[in-house]
């Protein structure tokens, strides 16, 4: 049994509609809360010392945390963390450069320059900027599309054999990668400056996980040629993964066995060492640098065993020592890579911000989404001038930086120093490193990515829609390549959001006895529906995409067949007009007969003839029999028929009160009434008569004749879930008010947010007939008002229990 003690509260107040609420709360006008565009522009260009200081601090976060940096508290943890991450940068940088189809040294450049730029502009203290699997394979798809091997084939002298000009090919691929990186960085900077940091929120977690899993599959296929020592053709465009994999499988009989042995030994060693590292990690102050040990060991073995010359195993080759000078990218390539650059910008930012937000929540600081976009963009832009390819944080390196005690961005400086020393002094030592070892490092590191497939089981239990998003993202990225797959995945994810708002759940609410709470009567057995009142609730906001569905659901939940009622009323109106015309013609004929009788009487008196009493009596008897037979025929046709007659004279504005009657005598049974239509746009009808005498009369059920009875006098629209309302929804609400008022059913709105009320005001929703007195602060306020206004005589028992409660 729950041991918690719940408190009680008792509140007594008046029922508040929107007009009364604004008076009590002294609501400010729209102009007071929303400055004009001119005022906002003036405020944005107005300069002051505090504002200038905030602007500089937000643009250069290093000026905020560097003066407060404590060497004694943070120096040693940042140094240890930076060295650990720098050691990881070396193998990952060279391995991921192969994914980008670039020489390994450019992976080292990518691990050097961008982290230094992020040091000054980034706001996250624990993420490690550098190479990343997904972005590397995305860059590789661009470089191989624009610089395929077939474009650099040269003839081998007089022989008929051909070979690829590797030097020219790699040089052009570096230019393509640099141009793509610079353009993607500029896109990120522009988006950050216009405060577009929220764009990353459109990449949901299921979408990102499925996309990275599919990108990992692309990475695996790209590394198979290094694992098996074959040279497959690289395809581009849709289904390129399938074609490339098929070609690799067809080349398996030509597998280079020494290369395969090196790959198998490297992967076995990496997997065993990583598992051992995970097992001993609680006892080790610093994780064992497994990748570094692997490449050092493989380099030594390859160098002393001459694997390249003796067994023709492909090695990294020449690694130039020193730093290259910056070069401007080829702007002519921008138009060819703009789509890929935008995809790189969005994916890189999404991964960066999600990792940064995770560590920020864990350690209690804030990450600025827009500044992160600018920092990542500058890292890519500046790095592109130094022949780097696109960067973002790596989960493995960031976890190492955080777990080894890293406190600030200075850890990135320490890791950059390690990479710099390697480039300047140690680079040539890795020239004999087999490419199969780097490919093995990539494949083993992708194990964590493929573990994301376990999301399928979790999503199946929690959310089928998220599962569909996951599967669609995976399949589209696998089949339509990385750029088209990302675009299709985001589009499909947005469609699911639109679908869920377009097809929300609708319900009728009932009161929880003894409280002011209202819940769905279908899912809560103790909820009690208030007689005469229908409380209609939608789980989503009302806007143009679901306005018609909202109206249809309201008709269904209220139990009123609107279309048939409109047709029936118009038919009865036409019948009534025909009856009036027939009655007018009968009256006219009767008047003429009376006139002729009077004329004959005058003439007979003037002539004074002698007549027989019996003849005159027979003549009058025949005339009366004819009239009685004519009236009796009309009466017989009206017996057993339900029709509509006007109960009150037509008013000057064209309105009159109509009654549904059964039988030939209009005074026999009154079953309800409704007002005549004002225009042809009316689409909603339904009402009840509160006349206590008519309740005992025979009711006509909804059947083949289309006759209705109902007992609803008020409908409350619960709009507490609406955060906005557009012009289409405003028109729909206005029609609902007008249509239901025609049949004497009152419509009220409850729980409207202040922004929704403002939008209703700007949309000219309120008028003389629809005022703010129709809007209430809560559903309970509206219920109490309805019971006081319309239910005092009909529902006394419920009225007493609810009115006396008054939010206790």
N, C-alpha and C positions, 0 to 999 in steps of 0.2 A: 504494500500500500504506500502511496506517495505520502511522504512525511512533510512535504512543504506546506507552509501555511499561506493561504492566499488572503490578501487584504480585501476590503470592501470600500466602495466609494458611493456617495450619494450626492447627486447634483440636482438642483431644482432651478429651472430657467424657463423662459418663454420659448414657444415654438418660433424658430428663426427662419424666415425666408431670405432670399438674397438681398432684397431691398432693406430689410430690417438689419441683416448682418452687416451690410456696408455702413449703415448708420451707427451701429454699435462699435464697430472696429475702426471707423473713420478711414475708410479705404481711400488711398491716394488715387489721383487721376492718372490716366495713361501717359500724359505728357510729363508728369512728375517722375514716374518710374522709368520712362524711356526717353532719354534726351534725343533731341533732333540730330540729324546727320551733321549739320553744321556745328553743333556743340561738340559732337564726338570728334570731328576733325580738328577743331580748335584745341580740344583737350589732348589729342594725340601729338600735335606739333608743339604744344606748350612745353617749355623746358625749365627744369628747376634742378637744384643740386641733388636733392634726394632722388628725384626721378632719374637723373643721369647716372647716379651711383647704382641704382637698381638695374638700369639697363646694361651698364658695363659688367656688373657682377653676374647677371643672368647670361650674358653673351660669353664671358670668360670665367667659368666657374673656378678655374685655378686660382684666381685672385681672391676667392672666398676662403678656400681650404688651405692653400699653401702658407699664408701668414700664420695660421694656427697649427701648422704641422709641428709635431713634437718628435725630434729625432730619437729621444730616449724611449718614448712609448711606441712609436710606429716604425722606427728605422730598421731594426733587426727583423721584425716580422715581415715587413715589405721586402727586405733584401732576400730572405730565405724563400719567400713566395715567388719573387721575381726570378730567381735562379731556377727554381723548379719548373716554372712555366716556360722560361727560355729554353731549357733543355727539351721540353716537349715541342717547342716551335721548330726545332731543327729537323727532326724526321717528318713531322706533319707538313711543314712548309714544302720540303722537296717532294713528298708523296702527293700532296694535293696539287702541286704544279703539274704533275703528270695527268691528273684529272682534267686540268684546264688545257691540256695538250700544249704545254709550254716547257721550256727547259727548267730543270730543278732550281737553278740559281734564282729564278724570278719568284719562286716560292719563298726563298729567304728574304728577298727584297720586300715581299708583301708582309713578312713577319717583322720587318724593321720600321718602315716609315709610318704606316697607319697607326700603330700603337703610340708613337710619339705625338702625333697630331691629336689623338683622342685624349691624351694626358691633359691638354690645355682646355679642351672644349667639352669633354664628357662629364656627365653627372653621376654615373654609376661607379662605385668604388671597387667592384669585385669582378666585373666581366673582363675577359681577355680578348682583345681585338686581334684578328689575324685571319689566316686561311680557314675555310670551312667547307665541308664536303659538298653540301648542296650548291652553294654559290660556285664552287670550283667546277662542278659538272655542268652548271648552267653556262659558265664562261666557255668551257670546252665545247659545248654545242654550238656556240657562236663562232669560235675560232675555226672549228672544223667545217662549218658551213661556208664561211667566207674564204677560207684558205685550205681547201682539200688537197690531198696528196696529188690528185690527178692534175692539178693546175701547176705543179712544179716538177713534172717529169722531164728528164733530159736524156738524150741519147748517149749511149756509152761508146763513143768513138765510131768506128766502122762496124761494130757489132750490132746485131739486131736487138740486143737487150737494152732495156731502159732502167733508169733508177731515179729516185726522188732527190731533188736538190734540197737536202735537209736544212742547210744554212739559210737559204732564201725563204723557205717555208716557215721556219721558226721565227725569222725576223719579221715577216708579215703577220704572223699570228700574234706576236708581241704587240705590234701596232694595233691590231684589231682588239685585243684584250684591253690595252691602255685606253683606246677611244671609248669602248663600252664602259669601262670603269669611271672615266671622267664624266661622261654623260649621265650615268646613273648617279654619281655623286652630286652633280649639279641639280638633278631632279630632286634629290633628297634635301639639298640646301634650300631650294625654292619652296618646297612643301613645308619645311620647318619654319621659314620666315613668314609664310602666310598662315601659320598656326594650323597646319593640316596634320598635326601629329596623330589625330584620332583615326587616320586612315588605317593604321595597323589593327584597329579593333575589328575591322571587317574580316580579318583572318582569324577565324575561331580556332580553338585548340584542336578539335577533330580535324579541321581542314589542314592545319599546319602539320599535325602528326602524319596524316595520310600523304600529304605532299612530300614531306621529307622521306617517308618510306619509299614512295615511288621514285624520288630522286636517287635514293640509295640503290635501287634496282638499276637505274641508268648507270650509276657509278660502277656497280659490279660488272655490268656488261662491258663498260669502257676499259676495265682493268683485265679482262680475260685474255686479251692479246699479250699482255706482259706475263701473265701466269702460265699460259701454254706456249708462248714463244711463236705465235702465228701473226699473220698480217692481214686481218680481214678488212673489207671495204667498209668505210663508215658512211652510213646513210643519214639523210636529213629529212625533216618534215614528218608528217603523220605516219605512224607505224614504223618509224625508223628503228625503234628498239627491237621490234619483231624481226625486221629484215637483218639487222646487225647480228642479233643472236642466232638467227638461222644460218648466216654465213659463217659465224664462228663454229657452230656445230658441224658444218660441212667441212671445215678445215681441221677438225680434231684428229683425223688420221695423220696429218702432217705435224702433230705436236712435237716440239723440240724437247726431248726427254731431259737433258741437263737443266734447262730452264724450269721445267715442271718439278724436278727434284728440289731445286733451290726454293721454289715457291712453297712446296709442301713442308719442307724442313722449317722454313721461316714461319709459316702459319702455325705449325705445331708448337714451335718454341714460344711464339707470341701468346697463343691461347693458354698454354700451361703457365707461363710467367704471369699473365694477367690474372688468372684464377688464383694463383698463389699470392699475388699482390693484394687481391681483394680479401683473401683469408687473413693475411697478416696486417692489413691496414690499421686495425685498432691498436696494434702494438708498435707500429712504425711511426716515428715523428714525421717523416717525409716519404711519400710513395717511391717505390723503386722505378727509375726511369727505364722502363722495359724497351720502348722504341729506340732510345739512344743506345742502349746496350746492343740491341739487334743490329742497327746500322753500323756501329763500330766493329762488331764481330764480323759481320758480313763483308765489310770493306777490307778488313785484315785478311780474311780467308781468300777473298777474291784477288787481292793484290799479290799474295804469296803463291797462290795456286794458279794464277794467270787464267782465270776462268774465261776471260774475254777472248784471249788468243788461242787457248787450248780447246775450249768447248763452245766457242762462238756465243757465249751468253752476253746479252745486251747489257751494257753498263751505262751509268749516268753520263760519262764523258767529261769533256773539259768544263771546268767551273772557273770562270775568271775571278781572280782576286781583286779586291778593291771595289769601290762604288762607282756606278755609272752616273754620268751627268744627266740632269733633267732634260726632257724633251717634250715639246708641245705635241699633243695628239693630232692625228690626221682628221680634221673636221669634216672632210669629204665622206668619212665613214659614218658620220652621225646618223644620216638619214637611213642607212642600212641596218643600224643596230638600235634604233630608238625604242622599238618594242621590247627587245631583250633588256635594254638598260632600265626601262621602267619596271619590268618584272624583277630584275635584280634589286632595284631600289626598294620595292615594296617588301619582297621576301626578306632581304637583309635587315630592314628596319623592324619587321615583325619579330624576327628571331632575337634581335638585339634588345628591343624594348621588353619582350616577355621575360628574357633572362634577367635584365636589369631590374625589372619590377619584382621578380621573385626574390633576389638577394636584398633589395631595398626593404621589402616587407619583413624579411627575416632579421635584418640588422637595424631596423628602425630609422631609416632616412628616406628621402623623397627623390624620385627620378622624374625629371621634367621631360615629358614626351616630345615636345617641340624642340627643345635643346638637344635631346638625343638624336633627333633626326638631322639637325644641323651638324652635330659633331660627327656622326657617321658619314654624312655627305662630304664634309671637309676632309675626313680621313681618306675617302675614296678619290676625291678630286685631286688632292695633293699627291696621293700615292700613284695616281694614274700618270702624273708627269714623271715619275721615277720608275715607270714600267711595271707597276704593281697591278694585280688584278683585284676584283671586288672582294671586300672583306666584311666580316661580321663576327660577333663573339662565337666561340666554340664552347659547347657545354662541358666537354672534358677538361679543357684548360681552365675554364672559369671555376669549375668545382675544385681543381687543384689549387688555384689561387686563393679560393676562400677557405679550403680545409687546411692549408699550410700556414694560415694566420695572416694573410694579406689584409691590410687595413684601408689603404688608399690607392689612388691611381699611380703612386710612385712604384708600385710593383711592376707596372707596365714598363717603366723606365729601366728597371733592373733586367727585365727579360729582353728588352731591346738591346741592351749592352751585350748580353750573351750572344745574340744573333749577330751583332756588329763584329764582335771578335771573330766569330766563325767565318763571316764573309771576308774579312780582311786577312786572316792568317790561316784558318783551318779549312777553307773551302776546297783548295786543290787536293786535300787528303781524301776527299770523298769521290774522286773521279772514277775509282774502280768499284764503286758501289753498284751491285746489280739492280736493274729496274724491277726485277721480279720481287726483290725484298721490299721496295717501296710499295709495289702493288699489294703485297701481302699485308703490309701495315694498314693500307686503306681498307682492305676487305675485313680484317679483324676489327678495326675500329667501327665498322658499320654494324657490328653485332647489336649494339644498343639501339640503332635505328630500326632494325627489323624486329626487335622486341616490342615495338609499338603496335605490331599486328595483334597483340593481346588486347588492344583497345576494342576489338570487335566484340569480344565476349562481354566486356563491361558495358559497352554502348547498347548491346542487345537487351541487356537487363534494365538499363536506365532510360535510354531515349532512342527510339527507332528512327526518328528524323535525323538525329546526329549520326546514327549509323549509316543511313543512306548518304549523307554528306561525305562521310569518311570513304565509303565505297566508290561513290561517283568521282571524288577527287583522285583516289588511287587509280582507277581505271582510266580516267581521262588523261592523267599525267603519264601513265605508262604508254597509252596509245597515241596521244597527240603531242608528245614532247613536252618540255618543261614550260615554255612560254604559253602555248595554247592551253595546256592543262591547267595552269594557274588561272588564266582568264575564265575558262569554263567552270572551274571549281568555285571561284568567287561569285560568278553569275548564278550558279545553281544554289549556293548558300544564301544569296540574297533572295532568290525565288522562294526558298523555303520560309524565309521570314515573312515575305509578302503573303504566301499561302496561309501561314498560321494567323496572320492578322486579318486576312480576307475570309477565313473560315473559322472564326472563334466559336467557343461554346456559349450557347444562350441558355438561360435558366430563369425560372420563376422563384423568387425568394419568399421565405416564410419567416415568421418571428419565432425566436427562441423564447419560450415562456419565461416571464420574469426578468427579461433583459431588453435592451434596446438593439440587440444584434439580429441580423437577418441573414439567413443562409439558404442554400439551395434545398428546396423541399424534396427533390428526387434523391438526394444523397444524404439527407439528414432526416431520420425518422421522427425526431421530436420537434422538428420545425412545423409551425402551424400557419397556414395561409390565412390572411385576414379576409373575411367575407366581404365581397363587393369591391375589393382592391386587388389589382394585379401589379406586382413589383417585378419589373422586367430588368434583367441584368445581362450584360455582355462582357466577356472576358477580355475584349480588346477595344481599342478606341474606334470610333466611327469615322470613316473617311470615304473618299470616292470609290475605293475598291470594294467596300463591303456595305455601302449604304443601302443598296437594294436588298441585300441579304438580311440586313438588320430589320428592314420593314417586313419582309416575308416571315422572319422568325417571330416578330411581334404579332403578326396576324395569327400564326400557328399557336403561340403560347396563350394568346387571349381567347382563342377558340371562336373567332369571328371570320366567316367566309366572306371576305369583302367583295370580291368580284361578283358573286351571285347576288349579294344584297344590292349592289348598284344596279344590276340588270333588272332585278325584281322591282325595285322602287321605280325605275324609269318606266317599266311596263305598267305598273299600277297608276303612275301619273298619267300615262297615255289613256288608260281605261277611264280614269276619272274625267279627263277632258272630253272623251267621247260621251260619257254619261251626261255631263253638263250640256253638251251640244244637243243631245237627244231631249233632255228635259226642256231646253230652251225652245226646240222645235215644237214639242208637245204643248208648251205654254202658248206659243204663238198660234198654233192651230186652235187651241181651246178659246183663245181670245177672239179669233175670227168667227168661230161658231157662235160665241156669245153675242158678237156684234151682229151676225146675221139673224139670230133669234130676236134680238132687240128690234132690228129693222122690220122683220116680219110682224112682230107684235104691234109696232106703231102703225104699219100699213093696215093690219087687220082691224085695229081700233078705228082707223080713219074710215075704212069701208063699212065697218060694223056689220059683218056678215053673221049668219046664223051657223053655229058649228055644233058638232056632237062631242060630248064629254068623253064617251068611250073611245072615239077615234084619237083624240088628243092624248089620252092616257096611254094608249098603245104605242103611239109615236115616241113618246118620252121613254117608255119602257124599252123599246128597241135600241134607242141611243145609249141608255145606261148600260145595257148588256154588252154592247160593243166595247165601251170604255172599261168595264170591269174585266172583260176577257183580255184586253190589252195590258192592263196593270197586273193581272194575275200572271201573265206570261213573263213579264219582267221580274216579278217576285220569284217565280219558280227558277228562273235562270240564276238568280242571286243566291238561292238557298245552297248551303254546303260549300260556298266559295269564300276564300279569304281575300279581302281587297283592302285598299287604302282610301280613306276619305279625309278631307280636311276637317280638323276638329275646331280650329279657330279661324276667324277671317284673315285674309291675306293683309299683311302690314304694308305700310308705304314702301319699305325697302325690299318688298318681294318675298318675304318670309311668311310661312304659315306652318301650323302644327298638324302633323299627319298621324292618323291612328290606323293600326292593323286590326281589322275586324273579321269575324267569322259569322256566317249566316246572313239572312236577308235583312235583319233589323240592325241598323248601325248602333243601337243602344244596348245590344246584348252583351258583347264581350270586348273589352279593350286590352290588347296585348302589347302595347308599347307604342312609342312614337319617335319620329325623327324629323329633323328639319329638311326642308327642300334644299337641293344642291345649289351652291352659288356659282360654280363653274365646272367645266369638264375635267379639271385636273384632279378631282377628288378620287382617292383610291382606297379609303379606309372608312368602314362603318361598323356600328355595334353599339347597343345601349340597353338600358332596362327601365322599366316603369316602377316608380316607387309607390304607386297607388295600391294601397293595401287591399282594396276591393278586387283589383284585377288579378291578384295572386291566386285566388280561388277559382278563377275562370279557366276554361279549357285552353291549354297551350298547344300550339302547333309546332311539332318538332321539325328538324331539318330533314326533309324528305324529297320526294319527287317533285312536290309543288314548290320547294324552295322557300319555306316560311321559317322565320327565326324568332327565338326568344332568348334573352340573356339577363344576367344579374350582376353585371359589372358597372359600377358608377365612376370609378377612378382607376387610372393607370399611372404608375410611378416609374419613370425611366431612371435607373441607377447608372449615372455617368461617372462614378468614382474612378473607373479605370481609364477614362479618356484623358490624354495629356495634350491633345490638340483637336481641332475640329475645322474642316475645310468648308468651302462654299457649297459643295454638293451635299455634305452632311447637314449643313444649316438649312438648306432647302428641304431636305427630307424631314428634318425635325419640324419645320414650319408646316409642312403638309400634314404631318401626324397630328399636330395641334388642331389644324383647321378641320381635318376630316372627322376626327373623333368628336369634336365639338358639335358637328352636325347631328349627331345621334345622342347628344347629352351625356357623353363620357368625358370627364375631365382628365387632362394630361398634366403631369407635373414632372419636373426634373430634379434630381437630388445628387448631392455629392460633387458638384462641378468645381473643378479647380479654378483658381483665380485667372490663369491664362486662358482657360476655356471660356470663362465669362467675358473676358476682354475680346476674344475672337467673335463671340456672339454679338457683342456690341458693335464691333467694326463691320460685321456682316449684315447689319440692319435686321437682326432677328426679332428684336423686341418692337412691339407696336401697342396700339390701344387694347387689342384683344389678348396679346401675349406680353405680359409684363414680368418684371423680376419677382413679382409675388408668386409666380409659377415655379420658381427655383427655390430649393430648400437646402439648408446646410448639410442635412443628412437624410437618410431614408426614413428614420424614425420621426423626424420633424414633419416630413411629408405625410406619413401615415396618420399622425395625430391630427394634422390639419384636415385630412380627408374625412376622418371619422367625425370630427366636429362639424365639418361643412356639409357632408352628404350622408353620413351614417348615423345621425343622432337618433332617428326613429327606427331604423331598420336593424341596427346592430348594437343595441344598447349594452349587451353583456361584454362584447369585445371592446367597445369604446371605453367602458369604465375601467377595465383592467389595464388598458394601454395608457389612457389619459392620466389616470392616477399615478402611474409609475413615474412618468416625467424624468427619465434618465437616471433613476436611482442606482 
